[in-house]
Amino acid sequence: MTRVSDPTPGSPSRLPPRAALRSDAPVVRLDGEWAFRLHETAPEDDAVPAFADPSADVSGWDRIPVPSHWVLNGHGHPTYTNLQYPFPIDPPFVPDANPTGEYRRTFDWDGPAREGGRVVLRFDGVESLATVWLNGREVGWFTGSRLATEFDVTELLVSGENVIAVRVNQWSAASYLEDQDQWWLPGIFRDVTLLVRPAHGIDDVFVHADREPVTGEGLLDIEVQAAFPLQVSLPELGVDETWAGPTDVRALAVGRVDAWTAEIPRLYDLTISSPGETVSLRVGFRRIEIVGDRLLADGRPLVFRGVNRHETHPDRGRVFDEVDARRDLELMRRNNITAIRTAHQPPHPRFLDLADEMGFWVILECDLETHGFWDVEWRDNPTDDPQWRAACIDRMRRTVERDKNHPSVVMWSLGNESGTGRNLAEMAEWTRRRDPSRPIHYEGDTEGAYTDVYSRMYPALEEIHSVCGEQTMGVHEVGPAAGARQRAKPFILCEYAHAMGNGPGALAEYEELVDRYPRLHGGFVWEWRDHGLRSRTPDGREFFAYGGDFGEPVHDGPFVMDGLVLSDGTPSPGLGELATVWAPIATSVDDDGIHLRNRQHTLGTEHLEVRWRVEDDGVGVESGVIELPALAPGESSTLPLPPPVGETVQGERWLTVEIAWRHAPSWGPAGHVVARAQHRLGVELQLGPAPLYASWCDDRRIGDAVFDARGYLSSWQSLPISGPVPELWRAPTENDRGKSSGSYETADPALTSGRGEEEAPSAASRWLERGLDRLQHRVLSVERTASGLVQRVRSLPAHASIGIESTFEWTVEDGALRLRFDARPVGEWDCTWPRVGARFALPVELSDAPATWFGTGPAESYPDSATAATVGRFVSTVDGLAVTYGRPQETGHRPGLRRLDLGPLHLASDDARTGLPQPGFQLSLHTAQELSSAGHHHELPPSSALWLYLDAAQHGLGSRACGPDVLPRHALWPRSVGWSVVLR
């Protein structure tokens, strides 16, 4: 068996894993430019390959930065798969066609290590198998791409010039353990360092910093592998201990301490000094425990309002940058995210330092996933195969040992989507022995045999009700005994609400259950960021590539574009929706007052204030600040409304209340808003029918409006406008296209519960089969009336008997053009509609004008993603109304339009006169049909018009790209609809 097919984790020369420590011992960084060449086929496992010989000439080789991925530096190409392996499932073997990179660099060494000391060579991340030579002698080999590996190279170093050579195989037996939903990106992508380990140094430290929740008393228990005597110092707590030998090591009672929590990340500086070294740690005191079916932190329920986070960047891939990481964490905090699941491997070690400092609850996940074995019914799955036992336990051991000192890490996760088996059970057993202070998580332990919490991915709301409330169905995939065991544990949604493209929907409904059921401890939205890789077309246009864009024969397309922020870090409207749903202060307003409830774990409300403003038709009238009472976590209060302002107006008067920071937190500006609510005040004047008249100038002209012979508008006040045309189609969202969970468009109860995976067609496929993207229109009649014109249109797809019948009633009044739209379904419908409304073609030149509107905003919103929408007056460029999702799709819908101003066009809802609902509007430089036919934005055709959509309704979003469908109450089922607008 060759090395690439060896399922063991690496050579015996690897050093035991240990904590990542800040030390005063010297460190030599080997990052920088290395010589590099790529083989398409893995070379033989020769003892000393030619390139490892220090005398070998590599002057003709390419140069590559370390850390980096060679596929992002002009060598080969990335490959994206979600579940699929990009090689045959033939464990532990991989193909001969195995891209293999060879790296070399020289460095100067000024002499031996300190007397009696060692020099350790450390790799923090290499994908997937690395073999290392130093000065022509093999150091060892290792796997575990996102895990640290160390070797003792003291005897291999020479004074003066040294040559290090590394061979990296893209595929190895270890690749079967790394089938995570992400790009396969080979190379040395994390730091390479030489650690000068002094004699009489400190090899490892494990700090247990416990805090008794009731008394606040802290206990510092330290495990050390070090030379004595040791000096232990924590000045802030009066600790200054000298331990002469191992028998002196003892737990230290440190008196009352502040708790570390995600909201108040209180850290204490601890130093431990031996005769040869001093290490520094930032210690957080907290107790994580399970009491019954509750997960507690510092004695209070720990609720995860978190995201799954891969380490990804559009240019660097998985190469870590601290500035970018801090920027991401600040953005999370500004959007009320306080928890992270490190999907699906340990992050760069520095990232957890930031999490400690900035405050995040972290579930730290092992670098393990064998998802592709699902397709072969888990046959030969490594997590249940004895030949992989050492590799599985080794991965968990390296995960725990490196990051055991971080207070932000509150739970260990064995990995992700790897089925179940004896190796996972042994990983849990080892972890529990090594660190009993943290619970163990793994969603794949459906029986609950070796984990401490019950974890699920993408459950339907009905399933959550059944697990946490009245049991109406069995626990997922298990029998009664295991179901009872799982229902007795804290319940966590390790993945839910799939943020792929436009979405996710139903965030508010999930959060309502978190508030309702104490057993439900929140969860983690999938996921934080799109994984698009920055690329360019042959003519230089930039775009973000996804699976298949590099010619991969096996890939999973745009499924990697599933984040709350886009590939370039732009926040999506979904992130704004999440921030509102996860507001730390639940805020609502009605005629009885402003109702507040503190939903935080630790913080009171002293740092916040209540700001209010009153607006008439979106124009400010008055504003002020109300003192916020002190509310402990869980407490509620009601504040009186501000005093009335002026007279009742004929438009809309809205009170907006915002909860904001008084002073600047470390992650945001002063005045940062954490919660918002609105309430409509006053009475709107209802207008009766107005006298209407038509001024017919000729056969086709009514006042300033010109119509064609079939009754379609062709211009108004010399502005070319064509239409309106009835429309049912929207460019499918990724959730519209998804079919991972059951559809509510079926009578099958297994599907409506969200359990009928892969059994029901997607909404988009049903819409396409029924031809909703290709309606053909027939004008039934065009009738002149005393007040204008009435056009009736029948719209059906080819070879179909279902469609809609629309009536467009035009009237003229004092220079204003009024349009009433009514539509009703025709035929026997068996599916939802994407949308229902009408489409106008405006001059493309109008796209240069700003769009100003009074209605909902500022971002797009949909029936099941509207919590963040507020009523107000907003302005945007036309381009700014849409979101550039990874693949073109429905975007930009804003319901509840009162008024829209675009250049010379002024359009207003006529709801006050007619009582019809206010329409939603959308402005786009491409039709929904054009958007749905393009795989990338650069593939869209040149714009021929600016398209104005006025919708009576749109279908919800859901999470069906990888989760439940749109809830029935947010689905658009065929029905009669209408709206009325006025053009001025």
Stockholm file with secondary structure:
# STOCKHOLM 1.0

chainA/1-984         MTRVSDPTPGSPSRLPPRAALRSDAPVVRLDGEWAFRLHETAPEDDAVPAFADPSADVSGWDRIPVPSHWVLNGHGHPTYTNLQYPFPIDPPFVPDANPTGEYRRTFDWDGPAREGGRVVLRFDGVESLATVWLNGREVGWFTGSRLATEFDVTELLVSGENVIAVRVNQWSAASYLEDQDQWWLPGIFRDVTLLVRPAHGIDDVFVHADREPVTGEGLLDIEVQAAFPLQVSLPELGVDETWAGPTDVRALAVGRVDAWTAEIPRLYDLTISSPGETVSLRVGFRRIEIVGDRLLADGRPLVFRGVNRHETHPDRGRVFDEVDARRDLELMRRNNITAIRTAHQPPHPRFLDLADEMGFWVILECDLETHGFWDVEWRDNPTDDPQWRAACIDRMRRTVERDKNHPSVVMWSLGNESGTGRNLAEMAEWTRRRDPSRPIHYEGDTEGAYTDVYSRMYPALEEIHSVCGEQTMGVHEVGPAAGARQRAKPFILCEYAHAMGNGPGALAEYEELVDRYPRLHGGFVWEWRDHGLRSRTPDGREFFAYGGDFGEPVHDGPFVMDGLVLSDGTPSPGLGELATVWAPIATSVDDDGIHLRNRQHTLGTEHLEVRWRVEDDGVGVESGVIELPALAPGESSTLPLPPPVGETVQGERWLTVEIAWRHAPSWGPAGHVVARAQHRLGVELQLGPAPLYASWCDDRRIGDAVFDARGYLSSWQSLPISGPVPELWRAPTENDRGKSSGSYETADPALTSGRGEEEAPSAASRWLERGLDRLQHRVLSVERTASGLVQRVRSLPAHASIGIESTFEWTVEDGALRLRFDARPVGEWDCTWPRVGARFALPVELSDAPATWFGTGPAESYPDSATAATVGRFVSTVDGLAVTYGRPQETGHRPGLRRLDLGPLHLASDDARTGLPQPGFQLSLHTAQELSSAGHHHELPPSSALWLYLDAAQHGLGSRACGPDVLPRHALWPRSVGWSVVLR
#=GR chainA/1-984 SS CCGGGCCSCBCTTBCCCCCCCEESSCEEECCEEEEEEEESSCCCCCSSCGGGSTTCCCTTSEEEEESSCGGGTTSSCCEEESSCCSSCCCTTCCCSCCCEEEEEEEEEECSCCSTTCEEEEEESCEESEEEEEETTEEEEEECCTTSCEEEECGGGCCSEEEEEEEEEESCCGGGGGBCCSEEECCEECSCEEEEEECTTCEEEEEEEEEECTTTCEEEEEEEEEECSSEEEEEGGGTEEEEECSGGGCCCEEEEECCCBCSSSBCCEEEEEECSSCEEEEEECCCCEEEETTEEEETTEECCEEEEECCCCCTTTTTCCCHHHHHHHHHHHHHTTCCEEECTTSCCCHHHHHHHHHHTCEEEEECSCBCGGGGGGTTTTCGGGCGGGHHHHHHHHHHHHHHHTTCTTEEEEECCSSCCCCHHHHHHHHHHHHHCTTSCEECTTCTTCSSCSSEEEESCCHHHHHHHHSSCCSCCTTCCHHHHHHHHTSCEEEEEEEECSSSCCCCHHHHHHHHHHCTTEEEEEEECSBCCCEEEECTTCCEEEECTTTTCCSSCCGGGGCCCSBCTTSCBCHHHHHHHHHTCSEEEEEETTEEEEEECCSSCCSTTEEEEEEEEETTEEEEEEEECCCCCCTTCEEEECCCCCCSSCCSSCEEEEEEEEESSCCTTSCTTCEEEEEEEEESCCCCCCCCCCCCCEEETTEETTEEECTTSCEEEETTEEEEEEEEECCCCCCHHHHCCSSCCSSSSCHHHHTTCCTTTSCCHHHHHHHTTTTSEEEEEEEEEECSSEEEEEEEEEETTCSCEEEEEEEEEEETTEEEEEEEEEEESCCCSCCSEEEEEEEECGGGGGSCEEEEEEESSCCBTTBCTTCEEEEEEECTGGGSCCCSSCCCCCCBCSCCEEEETTEEEEECHHHHCCCCCEEEEESSCHHHHHTCSSGGGSCCCCCEEEEEEEEECCCCSTTSSCCCCGGGCCCSCCEEEEEEEC
#=GC SS_cons         CCGGGCCSCBCTTBCCCCCCCEESSCEEECCEEEEEEEESSCCCCCSSCGGGSTTCCCTTSEEEEESSCGGGTTSSCCEEESSCCSSCCCTTCCCSCCCEEEEEEEEEECSCCSTTCEEEEEESCEESEEEEEETTEEEEEECCTTSCEEEECGGGCCSEEEEEEEEEESCCGGGGGBCCSEEECCEECSCEEEEEECTTCEEEEEEEEEECTTTCEEEEEEEEEECSSEEEEEGGGTEEEEECSGGGCCCEEEEECCCBCSSSBCCEEEEEECSSCEEEEEECCCCEEEETTEEEETTEECCEEEEECCCCCTTTTTCCCHHHHHHHHHHHHHTTCCEEECTTSCCCHHHHHHHHHHTCEEEEECSCBCGGGGGGTTTTCGGGCGGGHHHHHHHHHHHHHHHTTCTTEEEEECCSSCCCCHHHHHHHHHHHHHCTTSCEECTTCTTCSSCSSEEEESCCHHHHHHHHSSCCSCCTTCCHHHHHHHHTSCEEEEEEEECSSSCCCCHHHHHHHHHHCTTEEEEEEECSBCCCEEEECTTCCEEEECTTTTCCSSCCGGGGCCCSBCTTSCBCHHHHHHHHHTCSEEEEEETTEEEEEECCSSCCSTTEEEEEEEEETTEEEEEEEECCCCCCTTCEEEECCCCCCSSCCSSCEEEEEEEEESSCCTTSCTTCEEEEEEEEESCCCCCCCCCCCCCEEETTEETTEEECTTSCEEEETTEEEEEEEEECCCCCCHHHHCCSSCCSSSSCHHHHTTCCTTTSCCHHHHHHHTTTTSEEEEEEEEEECSSEEEEEEEEEETTCSCEEEEEEEEEEETTEEEEEEEEEEESCCCSCCSEEEEEEEECGGGGGSCEEEEEEESSCCBTTBCTTCEEEEEEECTGGGSCCCSSCCCCCCBCSCCEEEETTEEEEECHHHHCCCCCEEEEESSCHHHHHTCSSGGGSCCCCCEEEEEEEEECCCCSTTSSCCCCGGGCCCSCCEEEEEEEC
//
